[in-house]
């Protein structure tokens, strides 16, 4: 039995300028359009997509807002340098390693502590810790910046039985990092498990990461296990999806 095409393919209900921006964004992220290279002229884009001048300009404005391209009056629109970053999750187990890795690529990276508070965490964080629906934990949140541009939101969660009376509860950076402190407290990290999903940003993520309405985020839930396979830390990391790709390496 042949299934009608209409039943196997969903209709793209996005506006034309959003579809144009999506195709150009893919060309940029795949390397088809390289950093420093000019985008095709407006006339060529109008012909390629069967669009009006105004629609093409709206598409280009989306890419400008996402910091993927830059345009100046009287000049062509060009691809911005070094916009997409390849992330190797196994190598970035702490914020300090994240900062060190960023520095290797010639960028200025820093982290800013946003808040330290006892909170009711997201359901997947409670599940990882084995907490009831009303279970609370300590949350340490920070934002990571590259060249002063927001790059990633990080929320680190700890059981209160472990955090109370320690530097984890203090509103300041922890000397040596949280993993070293946890090890000193008898909770060394033995292994980590990541779960990555693409999502529409929340209002907080949208504002903090300076996103646009068409930009997804990559959300990583990282569970760090200690001795006895008990979670000692759960971290939620949120990145702008159009600026990152994840790289995994496997043996033969």
Buried (B, 14 or more C-beta within 10 A) or exposed (E): EEEEEEEEEEEEEEEBBBBBBBEBBEBBBEEEBEEEEEBBEBEEBBEEBEBEEEBBBBBBBBBBBBBBBEBEEEEEBBBBEEBBBEBEBEEBBBBBEBBEBBEEEEBEBEBEBBEBEEBBBBEBBBEBBEBEEEBBBBBBBBBBBBEEEBBBBBBBBBBEEBBEEBBBBEEEBBEEBBBBBBBEBEBBBEEBEBEEEEEEBEEEBBEBBEBBEBBBBBBBBBBBBBEEEEBBBBBBBBBBBBBBEEEEEEEE
